Amino acid sequence: MKKQYLSYQETIDLLSKAMEKYPNLIRMQSIGDTHEGRPIMMVTVSQDVAYADLKPALLYTGTIHAREWIGIELAVNFIQHLLDNYPSNPDVVEALTRNTLYMVPCLNPDGFEYSRQHFSFWRKNRRDNGDGTFGVDLNRNFGINFRQSKDTRSNIYGGPEAFSEPETQAIKRFVESHDNIRIALDYHSQGNVFFPAHKFNHEAEIEGTDLNILCANMANEIHKVTKRQYGIHRGKPPANLIHGSGREYYYDRGILSSVVEVGSRNIPDYLINMSQSVDENIPALLYALGTAINYSDLAPKRPENFTIKDVSANQAVLCWDHQSEDDGCYYQVYRSESPKHHCTRENLIAITSQNEYTDKQLKSGHRYYYNLRKVDRVSRIKSPFAPELKIKTNLEKDEFAFTLFPNPEQAGYVGELTKAHNAEHFGNNSLFIGVNKTKGICYGVIDFNIDRIPSDAIIKDAVFSLYPMNRVGAKIENYGEWSVSILNPDDISDITNFDEIQAATPLQTLGNAIDSDQLTQGIWKNWRFSAMEKQLVQDQLEKGRLLLRIQGPDHLPLCNDSQMMQFDIGYGRFGGGIHYRPCLDLIYTRRPYHVALAATDCHTISRNEPQQGVLQCGFDEHGDTVFGQMAFSLSCISDAKDIVITQAYFAIESESLPEEAQPMRFTVEIAELENPDYDSVKQREKIEFLGYEVSSEDLAKTPRQLYMFDSSARQHLEQFHSERKTVNLIIRATSSSRQKQALVNWHSLDSEQRPELVIEYIERRKQPLETPQNLQATLQDGLVKLAWDHVEEDDFVGFYVVRNCFHPPRSPFDGVKLYAGKDGYTFDRFGNANIPKYYSVFSYDNVPNYSVPATLKFSADEVTPVVYDEFEAQDEIEKRYRNGD
């Protein structure tokens, strides 16, 4: 198998021949020598390569870890792809015309050759440590967050000091002498995931959206080739996952930087897995190369103050700043329904020169993610992205929403070979789901208390969400699937008992199972319930519990040791906190009250005196219109201030029709009437028509007719109720020809078939609560403490607190959630007190309706030490992975 991979010298020879054949496109140089005297080769590819250093550039580094051969293989194949497709492929031509590729196929030549020839699993370089050990982990030898260690035997030994190694010194010299580098990609194996850089400051960074979209768009290119989904995972506070990496060194210099972990093994089957990994990553690399110019000085400036101006159940108004220097640009607006989503033509929803856009036809109670950038009209160079804008649309008038989280003791996993310790797996860091040789088969268990949902709830939408935090244990490509089942809680006496969980017969398995190559580390996985599954949730309301089991593969192929996925539960020292807990989002309505109201009065109104208690309409002997009028009192409907009418209709039945009349059509309308007389009716204020017209032919076939109230008419009914007004309905006839003495008699008040107004309604608050008052921020023990006054309203449920580093949050979902509850204070335990930011506090009721926020900008006057926790593995397998073993 190894003979199918290139040696380091064979790589140099191939690139030398390419340079001879394409002297205007490619050059190669050594940027330094290794401990064993091998040259560290840098390849430059660009149109008119002599001017390459004047263009924005992508830096590619590969095989910094000796056993991760994907780096050098992908590098050679990508260069060959560029050379083979220039000048026939316009995408390649544009990328090389505007940008430069700097490529180090192998940053660790000594270690790579040692891995090839002696010990495949070798990771470090070949430094002689002088104590009988060899090697430094080059990806722990850079200067940012470097940590000294004396354990030279460790696979992640970072060296005696930062940049102690010739390999890291060489790339440091090159980077610091090339300010045109705008993107840096460091290729590793394994995991099928992007790890964008971060600054260890526990806060969102202005480039965070750019990093996520760069990786998401690359992942989209990969998906086009093999349908494999790559994850995107920046890590999360408070744990330091890595020290002294190249990724953070590049990012610290203002370069967008990411590690790309490819495949599920370091040295896979070349003909199948390695060739697949190479083929799927070539289009992604070409995309990245083509975008370097968008992050250069040639690009327009990033849009500022991208925020939400207004949001309703079905539309959102977005706005941003527009400066005079932006007149040569237009804006692109992208929308998605999940974070870390690609921004491509398929989700481009607007191109505009304005500084405002209204997005319509949205779904109520749904989350949306918006991205914005400028484009130069002439050069077509794009700007960096504004920080991503997150919103949640309002609920429809009849809807309620509730997000359920499990308690710590209700979220965990049970292992086949860890039965004595399964109870300890609940409320502790993460779920292991799948199978490996150490734990055996493992199931995730989530037990939701749903007793706070009203028993008369009608579930309209249900989504279960889980955060995949690590897939390094899923080592087998395209093997197994993960799914979620609803269990009957009556069948389980102990949710920490493996045998009971395994033996339980599911009531239903949700939707589609997720294949192994679709499990994306760092991107939420959502299971949306079907109509039948929502009914099952509704059935569980009586029990007050919804018990879910998450299952993966339950056996391993020959000579494999793990197909295990790890999900966050948000609890425990290294759980991600409230932002990463499994959750169940429900949207529901309530079973409506039903009332059938008989008319309290009726009149036939013509030019003659009104006839009370008689109900006719049509045309009199002079051909003038005769109206029927009915009055309804709403006093028997709930005394609650706020009701929502979910359905209403008016029922009326004809008693007799004129025998020789021409065809007529009958309409019903709501009207404001001071008196039931002819002049008042003729001058009436027409409020709303009901339903569709009914023809005389329809009446002849079906004497009883229903006129439905549409949404606008129902709103008028609600207003009449709140103002304690009588509802007046007018029925009149129309005809295409003038008619005389053509009257329809309708059943009136004393008949069993009398007119009825039928209303279904629920009680629900419509208006938000008051804005919290007296919001203040202070620094206490290194944490930002926020405090505010309580809201004194009967419908008050709690406060919702969010943080945003870029603009004041106008929506409770536009930022990082810090707290939800009844207290009048909270601490920002997730942020860095040294960084200025905005805080918003919303009050909310049981719908929930959210108030206008109280907002402040916080900026500390003193520097506060930030304490970082060092990552601690949860089990032996994870420890070996983190230690590079």
N, C-alpha and C positions, 0 to 999 in steps of 0.2 A: 504493500500500500504506500509506503513512504517514497518509493521510487517515482510515484506519480506526482509528487510535490517537487518544486524547484529547490535546488540548493541556493545558498547566497551567491556563490560565484556564477552559477547559471543565470541568476537574475541579473547580475551586473553585465554579463555577456549579452543577454537579450536586449537590455536597455542600450548598451553600446552600439549594437547593430541598428537599433531604431534611430539613434541619434545620427548615425551615418546616413541613413535613408531619408530622414526628415529633419535636416539641419535647421530649418526655419521654424520648426514646431517644438523641438525638444532639445534640452541640454542636460548634462549630468555632471555633478561635481561632488567631491568629498568635502564634508563639513567637519571632519575630525577622524581620529583613529581610536579604536577600542583598546582595552587592556592587552589583547592578543594581537594587535597590529592590523586588524581589518579596517578598511575604510568605511565610514558611515556615509552612504551615498544619498545625495539629494537630487531628485529629478525635477526639472522645471518644464512645464508644458504650457505653451501659449502661442497664439498667432504672432508672428514676428517676435520670436522668443528673445531677441536681443533687447526688446523694450519691455520684457515681462515685469520687471521690478517697478514699472510705472503704473501698473494696473492693480485694481483690488484683487486680493488673492485668497484662495482656500489652501490651508495647510493640512495635509494628510500625514498622519504617523501610524505606522503599523508594526505589529509584533514587538512591542516594548516588553511584553512577557514572552519568554522564549518559546513556550509550548503552544502559543496561540497563533497558529500558522495562517489563519485567515487573513491577517494583515498584509503579509507579503504576497499571497496569492491574489487577493482582490486588487492590490496595487498594480501588479503586472497586467492583469486582465483589463483593468480600467484604462491604463495607458494604451494598450493595444486597441481597445474600443474607440478611443479618441482618434488614434492615428488611422484606423480603418475607415472611420466615418467622416473624416475631414477630406474634402470639402462637401461631400454629398449630403450630409445631414445638417439641415439649417440650425437645429438646436445645438449641435456640437460647434458649428461655425460661430454662432452668436456667443456661446459660452466662452470660447477661446479668444474671440475678438475683444470682448469686454473684460475678461477676467484672466487670472493666472492660477495655474495649479502648481503648488509646491508639494512634492511628495517624497517622504522618507519611507520606502517600502518596508524597511526593517530597521528599527531604532536599536535593536539589541542583536547585532550579528553574531557575537561570540556565543551568547546564550542559545540563539536559534540553531546554530550549527551543533552545539553540544546536545540540544534536544533531538536533532535529526540523527546524530551519529552514536550517541551514548545512552541518554536517559530521556525518554520522550516527555516525562512529566516535569522537566526542569523549567523553572520560572524566571530566575534572576539572571543578572549578567555573570561574568566569570572573574570578578575581582577576587584576588587572594586576600582574605581577611587576616592572614597571619596567625591564625589560631587553629589551622587545620580545616577551616570552613571556607566556602567560596560563595561569592555572589552578593549583590545588592538588588533589591527590588527597585528597578528604575522608576516605577510609578509611585514610589514613596520617597523619592530623592529630590523632588522639586521643592522650591522654597516656601510655598504657601502652606501654612498650617503644618510645617515639617515637625516631626516628633523624633527625638533621638532615642535610640534603643541600643543596648549592648548584646542583645540576643542575636548573634550573627547566624545562628542555625535556622532562625525563623525564615519562612518563605516570604514574609513581608518586612524583613529587615531593611530599613531605609538608608543605611549607610552612616558613616561617622558624622557627617554634616550635610546640609543641603548642597546640592550640586557638586558632590564629591566625585562624581563619576564622569569619565570622558564623554559618555553618550549624552547625559543630560547637559553637560557643559556645551557640547556641540550644538544642540538644538536651542539652548538659551542664547548663544552668540548669534545664531541665525535669526531667531525671532526678534531679538532686540535690535538687529540691524535692518529689519524689514518691517517698517511701519505700515506697509500696504496689506498685511495679513488681516482679514476681517472675520474669517471663520476658521476654526480648527476642529478637525475630527480625528479622534484617536480610536483606532479599530482594535477590538478585543474579541475574545470568545470566552463565555457563552451566555445565552439568556434571551436572545431576540428582543433586545430592549435598548432604548436610548437613555443614557444618564447625562442630562444637561448639567453644566457646572452651576455652582452656587457660591455665595460669599460667606456662608456660615454666620449670617447675621439675623437669622430667624424671621426675616421680613421678605415680602415680595419685592422684587427688583424691577427697575424700569425695563430691563432687557428680558425679563422672564417670559413675556408673551412672545417675543421674537424667538427665543430658544424653543419654546414649546411648538410654535408653528413651523419653524425650520424642521424640527424632528418629525412633527405630524405630517408635513408635506413629503418628507423623505419616506416616512412609513407608508404613505399613500402610494408612492411609486413602487415600493416593495410589494404592496398588496396587489397591485395590478399584474405583477408577474406570477406570483405563486399563491395569491389569496392569503398569505400569512400575515398576521397582525403583529406588529412590533409594539411593545409598550413604551411609555415615556415616564421616567421616574426620577425626579430631582432629589429624592430623599426628603426628610422632614425633621424639624427640630423635635426634641432637644439633643439628639444623639449625633456625634461625629462619626461618620461611617468610614472616613478615609483621611489620611494625612499625606501631605507632600506629593499630590498627584499633578501630572502635567495639565490636566483639564482645568484645575483651579488656577494654575500659573498663567495659562493663556487668558483665562477669563479676567484675572486681575489686571491684565494689560489692556482690557477693553475689547478683547476678541470674543465673539460668540463661540462657545466651545462645548463639545459634547463627546462623551465616550459612546461608541456604538458596539454593543455586545451582540455578536452574530452566532447563530446556530445553537445547538444544545450540547456540543462536545468540542473539546479543544482540537483534536485531530480526527475528524470524522471520515467516514467512507468518502473517498474523493469523487468517485463517479456519480454518486447520488447526492449526498448531503453537502459536500464542499462545493461542487459545481452549482448546486441549487442556490447556496448562499451567495456565491459570486454573481450568478446571473441576476438574482433579485436585487442586489445592492448596486449594480452598475447604473441603472436609471436614477436611483436615489442620489448617488454621487454626482451624476451629471446635473441634476436639479440643484444640489447644493453649490456646485461650482458656478452655475449660472446666476445665483443670487448674491454672490459676494459683493457685487457692485452696489446692491441695495443697502449695504451697511457701511458704505464709504462716504467720503466727503463730497462725492459727486451726487449723492442722493438727496432728495428733499428732506426737510426736518420732520421728525416724528410729530403727528398731530397731538395737540394738547387739550386737556380738559374734556376728554370724551366721556360723556355721562348720559344719564337718563333724564329727560325733561318731564315725561309723563308716561304712565302705564295704566292700562285698563285690562279687562278680561281678554280682549281680542286684538289689541294693538299696543305698540310702544313707540314713543317719540324720542329719538336719539338726537343729541346735539354735541357740538364741539367748537373749539375756537377756530376762526379763519382770519389770518393776517394778510396784509397787503402783499407780502412776498409770496403768498400762496396762490395768487391769481393765475399763475401759469400752470397750476395743477388741478386735477380733479381727485375725487375721493372714491375709494372702493370700500363697500360695507359687506361684511360676511356674517352669516348667521349659522349657528349649529345648535343642536340640542344636547351636546355633551362637551365637557371640557377637553382640552388638548386635542381638538379636532383640526383636521387640515383646512386650509383656506385655499380653495381652488375654484374653478369656474362653476362647479356643480353647486356650491353653496354661496356664490356671489349673488347678493340680492339687490344691490344698488350700485350704480355709478352716477355720481352727482357732483356738481360744482357748488352746491349749497353747503351750509354748515348745520343742516338739520335734515333728518329723514324720518318718515313715519312708516313703520313696518306694520302691515295689516294682516288680517286673517290668521292670527295666532290662536293657539289653544289655551283655554283658561287653565289657571293653576299649574302651568308648565314652566320649567326653567329654560332659559335661552342664553346663549353666549354670543356676544357680538365682538367683531374685530374690525378695525379701521386703519387704513393707510392712505397716503397720498401717492399720486402718480404724476410725474412730469409729462405734460402734454406732448412735448417735442421729443425728448430722449427716451420716454417710456421707462425711465428709471424709477423704481418704487422706493418709498420711504420705509424706515422701520415702522412696526405696528405700534399704535397706541396701546396702553395696558388694556387687557381684555375687560369688557363690560359684562357683568352678570346680572340678570334680572329673573324674576318670577312673575308671570302675569297674574293679575287679580283673578279671583274666583267669579264664576257666574253668580247671579243673584240668589240662586237656590242651592249653592254649594257651600260645603264646609271642608276644611282640610285638617289633617293631623299627621304629624311625623312621629313614628314610634321608634324608640331605641330600646334594645334589651338592657336589663340590669347586668352588672358584672357576672353574677352567678348564673345568668341565663344565656351566656355566650361562651362557647368553648368547643373543644374537640375531644373525641374519644378514640383511643388507639387500641388495636387488637393486641399488641405486645406491651402495652403500657397500662394495663387495667388497674394496677395498684395505685397509679398516679393520675388517673383520668380526672378525678375531681379537682386536682390542682391545675388542670388545663383551662378551667373556666375563669374568665375575668383576667386572664394573664397574657397580654401581648398579642397573640395571633392564633389563627386556626391553621392546622396542617390537614390537608385534605388530599387523599390519593392513597398511594401505597409505597413503602420502601422496606428495605431489609431490617431496619432498626425498629420502626414503630409498627410494622405490619399495615393492615388496612386502617385508614383513619376517616372518620366522618366529622363534619362540622355540625354543630347543633345550635340553633337560635330559637329561643322561646320568648315570644312577644306577649306582654300583657296587653290585651285589647279591651279590657273592661271599662276604659274611659271613653270608648266609642259608644254612642247611644244605641240601645237595643233596637230602636226602630230605624237605624241607619240603612240606607240603600247605597251600596258601594258602586261608585261610578268609575273609579280608576284606582289601581293598586300597583305599586312598583316596589320590588325588593332590590336593595343595592348593597354591594359588597366590594371592598377595595382589595385588589390583588397586590400584595406588597413584595413578593419574591417568587420567581419561577425557576430559580437555579436548580431546584430539585426535580423539575420536570425535564428529564434528560433525554427523553426519547421523542424524536420528531414524529408528528402525525400519529400519536398513539394515545387513545383514551379520550374521554370527555367528562365534563363536570356538569352536574345538574342539581336542581333544587326540588325537593319533594315536601308536600304538606303531610304531616303525620297526625293521627288522632291522639291527642294528649291523654285520653282515657286508656290507651294501650301502653303507656310508659309510666312506670312508677318512679323511675330515677333517670333523669336525662344524662347523668354522667356514667351510666352503665352501658358499656359497649355492646353486650349481647342483646339488650333490649332495643337499643337504637338500630342495630344491624337487622334484627328480626322483624322490626315493625313493617307492616304493609302500608305503603303510601296511599293516602286518599287520592292524591293526584301529583304528578310531576309537572313542574311549570314549563310551559313553552318549549323552546328548542334548547337542547343541551349544547354546551360550548366545547368545541374541539380543542385539543391541546395547542394547536397553532393559532387559535383565536384568543387565548388567554393573555391579556396584555398587562404586564406589570406596570403599576402606577396609573392605570386608567380604570375608573369605576366600571364595574359590570352591573348591568341592570336587567332584571327579569320583570317584564310587564305581564300582568295577569290577564288571561283571556276572560270572556264572559262567564264560562263555567267555573273558572278558578276564582273569580270575584264572588260568585255565588257561594263557593266553599268558605271563603273568608266570612261572608255574611252569616253562614251557618255556624261558624265558630264563635260568633258574638255571644251566643248564649252561654258558652263555656268560659268566655273571657280570656282565651289563650289562642295563639296561633303558633304552632310548633313546626319548625322547618328543619329538615335534614339536608345538608349539602354533601354530595357524594362525588367521588372521582373514580378512576380505574381501581380495580380490586385485585389485580394480579399483574405479574411482570413477565415479559418475554425472557427467554433463556439468556443468561449472561448480562442481565441488566439489574441494577440495584435500587433505582428510584424513579418514580413518576409521581412526585409530590408537589402540590401547589400550596403556597402560604398566603393567607389573607389576614388583613389587619382587623382587630376588634376594638381598637381605641382605648382599651383598658390595660393596666399594668405599666411598669416603668418605661417600657419601650413600645407601648401602644401609641398610636398617633394622636390620642386625645379625642375631643368631641368632633373633630373634623373627619375622622376616619372610622367612626362606628358603623356597624351594619344598621340599616334603617329600613323601615317600611313606610312609604308615603301613600296615604289614602286620601282620596277625594270622595265625598259622599254627600248625599242629600238626606232629608228626613221623610218618613212616611207622612203624607200630607193629611191635614184635617179636610173633611168633605162636608159641605153644606149645600142644601138645595133651598133657595129663597123664593117664596111665592111673591108675586107683585102685591104691593100694598095699595096701589091705586092704578086705574087705567082710564083713558078717555079716547073717544073718537073726536078728532078736531077738524072742523071744516069751517067754511065761511059762516055757517049758522052757529048757533050756540054749541059749545062742547057738550058731548054726551058722556057723563061719568058712568063708569061701570060697563060701558059698551066698547067693544074693540073691533073697529073696521079700518080698512085703508083701501085706496083706489082713486076713483074719479067720480065727482058728483054729476048732477044733471046738466051743469054748465061746462063740464070738462075740467073743472078745477081740482087740484090734488086734495085728497082727504088723507089725513095722517092718523096713525094709531100711536098713542103714547102710553108707556108703562113706567111706574116708579117702583124702585126697590130700596129697601133699607138694609144697610150693612151692620146694623147695631148688634146683631147676634154673633158676629165674628169676633175673634179674640180681642180682648182689651189691650193686648201687647202693643206697644208703640210702633214696632216694626214688624210687618208681616211681608212675606213674599208670596204672591199668587202664582202658583205653578201651572194651573190650568183653569180656564173658565169658559163657559159657553151659555148661550141664551137659547132656550127651547120654546117654540111656539107651534100651535097646531091650528090648522084652518078648519072652520066649521062648515063653510059653504063657499063655492066659487060662482061668479056670474056666468050664466049659461052661454051668452052669445058674444062675449067680450073678445077683443083681439088679445094676442099673447102679451103678458105683462111680466115684469121682473121686480122682485121685492128686495129692498135693502134695509138694514138695521144700523142705526148709528147711536153713539153716545152723544148727548147734547146737554148744554146748560140751559135750563128753562126757569124763568121767574114765575110764569103763570101758564097753565095749560090752555092757552087761547090761540086763535089762528095767527094773529099778528106776532105773538112771541115765537111761535113755531117757525113762521116764515123768516123771522129775523134772528133765529137761534144761532148760537155759536156752535159750529160743527166741530166736535172734538175728535171723534175717531169712528170710522166704519168698522163693522164686525164681519169677519169671514167673507164669504162670497155671496153674490146675489143668488136668489132662488127664483126660478121661473114658475109661471102658472102651470106649465106642463109637469114640473117637478112636484108641485103641490097636489096636482090631480092624482099622481101615482103614490106620493107619500105625504099625507097631510101634516105629519109632525116633522119639523125641520129644526136643525141645530145651526146656530151661528157661533163660530169659534172666536174667542178673543185672541189676537196675536200679542206679541210681546209688548208693543206700544200700548195697546188697549188695556192689557193687564196692569201696566204702570199707572194708567189713569184710574183704574179701579183701586189700586193701592193708595193713590192720592185721595180719592174720595173717602176711603176708610180712615186715613189719618186725619182728614179734615172734618170727619163726621157728617159728610154730605149724603144726600139721597142721590141714587143713580137713576137718571132718566134715559130711557131708550125710546127712540122714534122709529117706527116702521112705516115705510112709504112705498108706493108703486111707481114704476116708470114704464113707459111704452114708446115704441118707435112711431106710433101714430096717435093722433088725438082721439081720446075716448070719452064717452059720457055714460053716466049711470052704470059704472063698472066697479062694484065694491066686493071686497073679500071680507067675509065674517070670520073672526078668530074667536076661539074659546077664551072667555074672560075669567074674572076672578072667582065666580061661584061655580065654575066647572071643574071636574076632576082633571081635565086636560088643560088647566090654566097655564099661563106663561110662567116659566121658571128661569131663574138665574142660578146656575150651578157653579160653585167655586171650590177649588182645592187650594190650600195654602199651608205654608209653614211659618213658624215664628223664627225670625233671624234678624240680627242687627245689621243695618245697612251702612251706617256712618262710623268712621274710625273714632277712637278715643282721643282725648286731648293729648297734646305734645307734652312729654315730660319736661319739667321746669328745673331751672337752677343746676344744669349739668356742669360739673367741675372735675378737673383732673389734677392729681397731686402725685408726687413720687414718694413711694413708701417701700423701704427695704429693697431698692433697685427695681421695683415694679411700678407700673403706672396704675394708680387707683382712680377709678371713675365713680362718682357719686351724683345722685339726682334726687329730686323730691318725688314722693309717691303720688300716684294718680288716684283721686277719690271718685271712682265711678263704680256702680253696681256690676257692670259687665266686664270690669277689669280682670284679666287673666295673668298678664305678666309683661316683662320688658324684654326687648331683644336688642343686643349690643353688637355692633360690627365695627371693624377697623379697615381703613383703606389708606394706603400710603400715597395715593396719587390725586385723589379728589374727594370731596365730601360725599359720603354714601347717601344717596337719595332713596335707595331701596334697601330693605333689610338683607337682601341677598347679594348686594354689590360690595363684597369685601369678605373679610375673615370673621366668622362668627366667634364671639368671645363668651357670650352668656345668653341664656334665656331662662327667666324665672321671675319670682315676685320681689326679690330683694331690691333695695334702692342703691346698690353699689356692686361693683365687681372689680377684679384685678385683671390686667392684661398679662397673663402668664405665658403667652405664646410669642410675644414680641420683644423687640430690642428697644429699650427706653432711650437709647441715644439717637434714634432716627425719628425725624419729624413725621407726623401722620395725622389723619383725621379719624375722629370717633363719632359715631351716631348712635343714639338711643331711641328706640321706637317703643311705644306702648301698644298692646294688642288685646283683643277680646277673644271669645271662643270660636270665632268664625274660621280663621282670624282675619280681622281688618287691622291694618297697621297704620299708626298715626303718622302725621308729618314728623320727621325726626328732630330731636335736639342734637345739634352738631357742634363740635369744637375742633380746633387744630391744636395738637400738642407738640411742644418742642422743649426738651429738657435743657436746663441751664448748666447742667453738670454732666460729666462723663460717668456712666454707670457700668461697672464691670459686668460682663456677660458670662455666665457660668455654662459650660458645655458638659454634658454627660458623655462619657465614652461608651460606645456601643458594647453591649454584652449579648453574646449569643444565647439562644434559648435551649439549644440542645447540641450534642456533639457534632452532628452533621453541619449545622450552621456555623459552629465554631471553626470547623475545619475549612469551610468555605471562606470565612472572613480572614482566616490566617493564611490563605493562599495554599492550603494543603489539599 
